Amino acid sequence: MEDPETNEPRLSGERLAEGTAVHVIDDFVYSVETLASAVQTLRRVGLTVETATALLGSPPERLSDASTEMHVRLTILVTTH
């Protein structure tokens, strides 16, 4: 089911006001693709994403580079090698 206002199939539910700050939480970040996709989608519909948290992440240098590219402060609770 896609969001009727934005035609975005990955969004549904209650509408947040444009400009609302949201914090993205992911369980495991490896390639960063899913996290980047979430950030891009939320920004495209007018939400502000400046921070994200993942429970696990690997490898550390990839995560650091990706968070810089996305302009997001990324916190990893446990980093695996």
ABEGO torsion letter per residue (X at the ends): XBBAAAGBAABBEBBBBBGBBBBBBBABBAAGAAAAAAAAAAAAAGBBBABBBBABBOBAAAAAAAAAAAGBBBBBABBBX
